[in-house]
């Protein structure tokens, strides 16, 4: 009798796990599709909360925390001319991307994506106060971008971020708008024209903005 009860409980547990995983996958897909359409600070704020909830429910997956951090990075970029509003987003984003890194299990492709967002997060810290925080976090952002490129030189999001950096860095300090546009074009070419995936695939709109 005990064996039968144990077997039934085990079957129920497995079924519940499958149901949870299916629900998680559906919610992640729906949230990433919304992220593909997000444009405003409010859009990214709402989605960050959703991805945090998904991460808390599925504690071993790196993608929800990655996307939560990405949402905070995007808010920082949108608010870059209003630095005093950015700090809370950069702090949350840094914690989330480090959590994502801890769950990536050494996967080089995943880590390349993670380090791109980490570089973006550190760039948002520069926006807070370029004069006081630029010296610390500018080089740190560059360091993580280089780590991303070393792990996956063909990562279009890493290519885009290099393009962005070249575009907005003054020429005196190594900026080059022509090179930036060439890199943005390269990033677009590297983006796959494949069916939807929950894996990171952003970068087209951001790269196209540099070509205008």
Secondary structure, DSSP 8 states (H G I E B T S, - for coil): -HHHHHHHHHHHHHHHHHHHHHHHHHHHHHHHHHHHH--SHHHHHHHHHHHHHHHHHSTT-HHHHHHHHHHHHHHHHHTTTSGGGTHHHHHHHHHHHHHHHHTSTT-HHHHHHHHHHHHHHHHHHHHH-HHHHHHHHHHHHHHHHHHHHHH-TT-HHHHHHHHHHHHHS-GGGT--HHHHHHHHHHHHHHS---S--SS----HHHHHHHT-
